[in-house]
C-alpha cells in the first residue's frame, strides 16, 4: 500500500492545497472539494483520495482511479488538459520530496506530532533493525505504548502490522497514523535500506537519533548528515547523534550477562536514547531491576 488514509487523516480542501503548496487548481471553482487521503498507486485509491499518478501513466488508468473514488489528481503542468478528460479536478504541480512529505503529513493529520519519535541508524542494516527492536522493547518496559517500523517486523503496541517493504513517504505517514490512533506515545523507526526508501521520512520531525556504531565526534556528525540525506527527516540543529555512553553501558551491565556483549550493547544504546529523550536514570534503574530476569 502507498497511501495515507483513514487513521488520523483530516478533510483538506483543494483550495487549501493549491494556496499552501503553490499548485494551480483546475477548474478554479473546485476549491471547495475536499480530499481525505492521498494515494500514488491504483490499489490504494479510496473514495475521497487525491491520486498522484506516476509520470506517463495511461489515461485508462487515471479513469480507473476515478472509478475507484479519486476526487482529484495531482499532475505536472504538462498534463493540464486532464481535467477535461477525466472529469475530476486537477492540481498542477511538480512537488519535490520535501513538499510531498509535508503534503502527506498534512492530509494524514500530522501523526508524528503526537508521539516521541526515535530513529535508529547504522552501517549494518540487520544490526540497525535489531537495535530498533531492542529500543522498542525497552521503551515499552519503562511504561510507554510503542509503535515500531522495521523490516524485521512492524507493530503498533501489541499488534503486528502487515507492511510491504521498503516504505515510501505515504507508507510511513500511514503507519504513523495507525500507531498514533492506537495510542502509541513513542515510535521507533529503523532507518535502513530494507525498511525505508530514500526520502521516506521527509517532513517527519524526529526527537532522538541513535546508532550503535562506535564513532568519534566528527564521525557522529557525518553519520547524522548521511542519515538525514538518505531519509529526509527533520532534526533540531542543536541535537546530536546518540551512541552508547559509559553510564548507559554500566546500567546495561547490571541487567544483561557480560557473556552476551551484543545484547548488552543494544540495551546500552536503548538506555542512552531514552535518557536523551528525558527519561530519568532512576526510572530506568527501577525498570531494569524489576524485569532483570526478562532481559
C-alpha positions as CSV (number, residue, x, y, z in Angstrom):
1,X,0.0,0.0,0.0
2,X,1.2,3.5,-0.8
3,X,-1.4,5.7,0.7
4,X,-2.3,8.0,3.6
5,X,-5.8,7.2,4.6
6,X,-8.2,6.5,7.5
7,X,-6.5,6.8,10.9
8,X,-6.0,10.4,11.9
9,X,-6.5,11.8,8.4
10,X,-8.4,15.1,8.1
11,X,-10.5,16.7,5.4
12,X,-8.5,19.1,3.3
13,X,-9.8,21.3,0.5
14,X,-8.2,21.5,-2.9
15,X,-8.2,25.3,-2.4
16,X,-6.1,24.9,0.7
17,X,-3.6,22.6,-1.0
18,X,-3.4,25.0,-4.0
19,X,-2.7,28.0,-1.9
20,X,-0.5,26.4,0.7
21,X,1.7,24.4,-1.6
22,X,1.7,26.6,-4.7
23,X,-0.3,24.4,-7.0
24,X,-2.6,25.6,-9.7
25,X,-6.2,24.2,-9.4
26,X,-8.3,23.5,-12.5
27,X,-11.1,24.2,-12.6
28,X,-10.7,27.1,-10.1
29,X,-14.3,26.8,-8.8
30,X,-13.4,23.3,-7.4
31,X,-11.6,24.9,-4.4
32,X,-14.2,23.6,-2.0
33,X,-13.7,20.0,-3.0
34,X,-12.3,18.0,0.0
35,X,-9.9,15.1,0.0
36,X,-9.4,12.7,2.9
37,X,-6.4,10.7,1.7
38,X,-3.6,10.7,-0.8
39,X,-2.6,7.7,-2.9
40,X,0.1,7.0,-5.5
41,X,-1.0,3.5,-6.6
42,X,-4.3,2.4,-8.0
43,X,-4.6,-0.3,-5.3
44,X,-4.5,2.3,-2.6
45,X,-7.1,4.6,-4.1
46,X,-10.2,5.0,-1.8
47,X,-13.3,7.3,-2.0
48,X,-12.0,10.8,-1.3
49,X,-8.4,10.2,-2.5
50,X,-6.1,12.7,-4.0
51,X,-4.4,10.5,-6.6
52,X,-0.8,11.2,-7.6
53,X,-0.2,9.1,-10.8
54,X,3.2,8.1,-11.9
55,X,4.7,10.1,-14.8
56,X,3.3,8.9,-18.1
57,X,0.6,6.8,-16.6
58,X,-2.1,5.9,-19.2
59,X,-5.3,7.8,-19.3
60,X,-7.2,4.5,-18.9
61,X,-5.5,4.0,-15.5
62,X,-6.5,7.5,-14.5
63,X,-10.1,6.8,-15.4
64,X,-9.9,3.6,-13.2
65,X,-8.6,5.7,-10.3
66,X,-11.7,8.0,-10.7
67,X,-14.0,4.9,-10.8
68,X,-12.4,3.8,-7.5
69,X,-13.3,7.0,-5.8
70,X,-10.5,9.5,-6.5
71,X,-11.8,13.0,-6.0
72,X,-8.9,14.8,-7.6
73,X,-5.4,14.3,-9.0
74,X,-2.0,16.0,-8.7
75,X,-0.2,16.0,-12.0
76,X,2.6,18.0,-13.7
77,X,1.6,21.2,-15.6
78,X,2.2,19.4,-18.9
79,X,-0.9,17.3,-18.2
80,X,-3.2,20.3,-17.6
81,X,-5.8,19.1,-20.1
82,X,-6.6,16.1,-17.9
83,X,-9.3,18.0,-16.0
84,X,-11.4,17.9,-19.2
85,X,-10.6,14.3,-20.0
86,X,-11.1,12.5,-16.6
87,X,-13.9,14.6,-15.1
88,X,-12.3,15.4,-11.7
89,X,-10.4,18.5,-10.6
90,X,-6.6,18.5,-11.0
91,X,-3.9,20.2,-9.1
92,X,-1.0,21.2,-11.3
93,X,2.5,21.0,-9.8
94,X,5.7,19.0,-9.6
95,X,6.4,18.8,-5.8
96,X,9.8,17.7,-4.6
97,X,10.1,15.1,-1.8
98,X,10.1,17.8,0.9
99,X,6.8,19.3,-0.4
100,X,5.3,15.9,-1.0
101,X,6.2,14.8,2.5
102,X,4.7,17.9,4.0
103,X,1.5,17.4,2.0
104,X,1.3,13.7,3.0
105,X,1.7,14.7,6.7
106,X,-0.8,17.4,6.4
107,X,-3.5,15.2,5.0
108,X,-2.6,12.5,7.5
109,X,-3.3,14.9,10.3
110,X,0.4,15.2,11.3
111,X,0.5,12.0,13.3
112,X,4.2,12.3,14.1
113,X,3.5,15.4,16.3
114,X,1.5,13.3,18.8
115,X,4.4,10.9,19.6
116,X,8.1,10.9,20.6
117,X,10.0,9.7,17.5
118,X,13.1,7.6,17.9
119,X,15.1,6.7,14.8
120,X,17.9,4.2,14.8
121,X,20.6,4.2,12.1
122,X,23.8,2.5,11.4
123,X,26.3,0.9,9.0
124,X,24.7,-2.6,9.1
125,X,21.0,-2.9,8.2
126,X,20.3,-6.1,10.1
127,X,22.0,-4.7,13.2
128,X,20.1,-1.5,12.9
129,X,16.8,-3.4,12.8
130,X,17.8,-5.4,15.9
131,X,18.7,-2.2,17.7
132,X,15.3,-0.7,16.8
133,X,13.5,-3.8,18.2
134,X,15.5,-3.7,21.4
135,X,14.8,0.1,21.8
136,X,11.0,-0.5,21.2
137,X,11.1,-3.3,23.8
138,X,12.9,-1.1,26.3
139,X,10.6,1.9,25.8
140,X,7.7,-0.5,26.4
141,X,9.4,-1.8,29.5
142,X,9.6,1.7,31.1
143,X,5.9,2.2,30.5
144,X,5.3,3.6,27.0
145,X,2.8,2.3,24.4
146,X,5.2,1.9,21.4
147,X,4.9,1.6,17.7
148,X,7.7,0.1,15.6
149,X,8.6,0.4,11.9
150,X,11.2,-2.2,10.9
151,X,11.7,-4.6,8.0
152,X,12.2,-7.3,10.7
153,X,8.6,-6.7,11.8
154,X,6.5,-3.6,12.4
155,X,4.0,-3.3,15.2
156,X,1.5,-0.9,16.8
157,X,1.5,-1.6,20.6
158,X,1.0,-5.4,20.8
159,X,-0.5,-5.7,17.3
160,X,1.7,-6.8,14.3
161,X,1.3,-4.7,11.2
162,X,1.2,-6.2,7.7
163,X,3.6,-4.0,5.7
164,X,5.4,-4.3,2.4
165,X,9.0,-3.0,2.5
166,X,10.7,-0.8,1.8
167,X,8.3,2.0,2.8
168,X,7.9,5.3,0.9
169,X,6.7,8.7,2.1
170,X,3.0,7.8,2.1
171,X,3.5,4.4,3.7
172,X,5.4,5.9,6.6
173,X,2.7,8.5,7.2
174,X,0.1,5.8,7.1
175,X,1.9,3.7,9.7
176,X,2.5,6.7,11.9
177,X,-1.2,7.4,11.7
178,X,-2.2,3.9,12.6
179,X,0.1,3.9,15.6
180,X,-1.0,7.3,16.8
181,X,-4.6,6.3,16.6
182,X,-3.9,3.2,18.6
183,X,-2.5,5.3,21.3
184,X,1.3,5.0,20.9
185,X,3.3,7.5,22.9
186,X,6.6,6.6,21.3
187,X,7.5,5.5,17.8
188,X,10.7,3.7,16.8
189,X,11.9,3.6,13.2
190,X,14.7,1.6,11.8
191,X,16.4,3.8,9.2
192,X,17.9,1.3,6.9
193,X,17.6,0.5,3.2
194,X,15.5,-2.6,3.7
195,X,12.9,-0.7,5.8
196,X,12.8,2.7,4.1
197,X,13.1,4.1,0.6
198,X,15.2,7.1,0.1
199,X,13.5,10.2,1.4
200,X,10.8,8.2,3.2
201,X,11.0,10.4,6.3
202,X,10.6,13.7,4.5
203,X,8.9,16.3,6.8
204,X,8.9,13.9,9.7
205,X,10.4,15.7,12.7
206,X,12.3,13.2,15.0
207,X,13.2,13.6,18.6
208,X,16.2,11.2,19.0
209,X,18.6,9.7,16.5
210,X,20.9,6.9,17.7
211,X,23.5,4.5,16.4
212,X,25.2,1.5,17.9
213,X,28.4,2.2,15.8
214,X,31.5,3.4,17.7
215,X,32.1,6.9,16.4
216,X,34.1,9.9,17.3
217,X,32.7,13.4,17.4
218,X,33.4,14.1,13.7
219,X,32.2,10.7,12.6
220,X,28.9,11.2,14.5
221,X,28.3,14.4,12.6
222,X,29.0,12.8,9.3
223,X,26.7,9.8,10.1
224,X,23.9,12.2,11.2
225,X,24.2,14.2,7.9
226,X,24.2,11.0,5.9
227,X,21.1,9.6,7.6
228,X,19.4,12.9,7.1
229,X,20.3,13.0,3.4
230,X,19.3,9.4,2.8
231,X,15.9,9.5,4.6
232,X,15.0,13.2,4.7
233,X,13.9,13.6,8.4
234,X,13.8,16.9,10.2
235,X,16.2,17.1,13.2
236,X,16.9,20.0,15.5
237,X,20.3,21.5,14.7
238,X,21.1,21.7,18.5
239,X,20.7,17.9,18.8
240,X,23.3,15.2,18.1
241,X,23.6,11.6,17.2
242,X,23.3,9.4,20.3
243,X,25.6,6.5,20.9
244,X,26.3,4.3,23.8
245,X,27.8,6.1,26.8
246,X,29.8,5.0,29.8
247,X,26.7,5.4,32.0
248,X,24.3,3.6,29.7
249,X,26.9,0.8,29.4
250,X,27.1,0.5,33.2
251,X,23.3,0.4,33.6
252,X,23.0,-2.2,30.8
253,X,25.7,-4.3,32.5
254,X,23.5,-4.5,35.6
255,X,20.8,-6.2,33.7
256,X,22.5,-8.3,31.0
257,X,25.0,-11.0,31.4
258,X,28.5,-9.8,30.5
259,X,28.9,-13.0,28.4
260,X,26.4,-11.6,26.0
261,X,28.2,-8.4,24.9
262,X,26.0,-7.7,21.8
263,X,22.8,-7.9,23.8
264,X,24.4,-5.6,26.4
265,X,25.5,-3.1,23.8
266,X,22.0,-3.0,22.3
267,X,20.4,-2.4,25.7
268,X,23.1,0.3,26.3
269,X,22.1,2.2,23.2
270,X,18.4,1.9,24.1
271,X,19.1,3.3,27.5
272,X,21.2,6.2,26.1
273,X,18.5,7.1,23.6
274,X,15.8,7.0,26.3
275,X,17.9,9.2,28.6
276,X,18.4,11.6,25.7
277,X,14.7,11.9,25.5
278,X,14.5,12.9,29.1
279,X,13.8,9.6,30.9
280,X,15.2,9.7,34.3
281,X,18.0,7.5,35.4
282,X,16.0,6.4,38.5
283,X,13.1,5.2,36.4
284,X,15.5,3.3,34.1
285,X,17.2,1.6,37.1
286,X,13.9,0.6,38.6
287,X,12.5,-0.9,35.4
288,X,15.7,-2.8,34.8
289,X,15.7,-4.1,38.4
290,X,12.1,-5.3,38.3
291,X,12.4,-7.1,35.0
292,X,16.1,-8.2,35.1
293,X,15.1,-11.8,34.6
294,X,13.2,-10.9,31.4
295,X,16.2,-9.2,29.8
